């Protein structure tokens, strides 16, 4: 009779180990899915310095396209908004989404300190893609009266992109 209970006991322990392994696997898989954010900015923090101009004219605007946004498909039609915080803000900074294939890019957005969230990419479909990347085109400009980065230093913006249900 002891011989019959040993295999049963062994099988019972093996089942518990398998269930424990499956639970551990499920935890790792769910952490992996959570690690993939629905939106991320790529390319680091760009520096745009307004330092040159022609005599008798306004400083030359500076354009940077070294950064991008990667966003994932959401369960519902969604949109991306943008806002900024920059105190003090001496110059004009604008951003434009280029190369948008899933959604509709808004016109160029002027980033102003303390602004409310402003639509940046709208009508992002909830099917037909998993994730996509669009280029961010930042343009910094100033008037002669505003000065330049060499005299006043650069504005430091904290730009926030948010994806939400439309």
N, C-alpha and C positions, 0 to 999 in steps of 0.2 A: 504494500500500500504506500509506503514511503516513496517507492520508485515512481508511482503515478503522480504524487504531489510535487516532486522535483520539477518535472517538465512543465507542469502547470504554473508553478511558482516562477520558473525561469521565463516562461512566455509572458507572464503578467509583468515582470520587471522590464522585459524588452518592450512591451507596449507602452509602459510609462515613459521609458527613455525616448521612444519614437515620438510620442505626444509632446514631451518636453522639447525635443529638437524642432518639431514643427512650430511650436509656439515661439521659440527663439528665432527661427527663420522668419516668421510673420512679423516679429518685432523689428528685425533688421530691414525687411522689405518696406515696412511702413515708414521707418526713419529715412530710408533712401528716397521714398516718394516725397516726404515732407522737406527734404533737403533741396529739392528742385523747386525753387521759388517761382511763382507765377510771372514775375518780372525782375529783371536784373539789368544794371547798367554796366557796360563793358568798356574797357579802354582807359580807365583811370581818370584822374582829375586834370582836365585840360587847363593850360595857362594861356590866356590871350592878353597880350600887352599892347596897348595903344601908345605907340611912341613916335610914329613918323607922320609926316604931312608935307605937302608942297607949300612953299612960301605964298602967303596970301590966301590959303585955302584951309578947309577943315582937315583935321587929322584923318588918316586913311583907316577905314574900318578893317578889323582883323577877323578872318573866318577860320574856323577849325571844324574838321569833320573826322577827328580821330576817335570819337566815342560812338557807342551804339547802345540800343536797348534790345534785349531779347525778351520776348514774352511768349507765354504758353496759352494755348486755347483754354477757355473757361467753359463751364457748363451752360452758361447763358451768353447771349450777345453782350459784349462788354465794350468798355472804352478806357483809354489812358488819359489821365489828367496830369498837369504839371503846375508847380508853384515854386517860389523861391523865397529865401530869407537872405538879406544882405544889408547889414548896417555898418557904416553908412554906405549908401550907393551913390557913386559919383558919375557913373557912365551908363550907357544903354547896352543891355544884353538881350539878344533875341535868340530863339531856338526854333528849328524847323525839322520835322521828320521827313526824311527822304528815303526812297526805295520801299515804300509801304505797299505790300502785296495783299495783306490780310487786314482790312480795315480801311478807313478813309483818313488821310492826313488833314489836320486843320491848317488854316493859313499860319504863317509864321507868328509865334507868340512872343510878345515883349515881356520879359521877366522883370517885374518890379517888386521891390522889397515889400513883404507882407501881403502880397496879392492872394486872392482866393484861388482855389483849384480851377484851372482853365482847361477845357477840352483840348487834347493834343492829337489823339488818334481815336476816331469814333467808329461805330458799326463793325467791330471786330467779330467775325462769325464764330459760332460755337461748333463748327464742324469744318472738315476739309483740310485741316493742318494740325500739327501737334505743337510746334513752336516756330517762331520766325524772328528774324533780326532786322532792325531798321537803323539807318545811320542818323545820328544827331548832327545837325549843322548849326553850330553856335556862331553868332556874329556880334562882336563887340564894337561899339562906335562911340564917338564923343564929338562934341562941338569944340571949337577953339576956346569958347568961354568956359567950358567945363574943365579944361586942362588935359593932362595926359597921365599915363601910368608912371612915367619917369618922375614927375613932380609930386603926384598924389598917392602913388602906390596902386596896386591892382585892387579892384573890388573882389571880395571873397563871397561867392554865392553858395548857399546850400540848396541845391535844386532837388525837388522830390517828384518822382513819377509814381503814380498810383494807378493800378488797374482795378476796375470795379464794374458791376453790372450797369448796363446802360439804361 
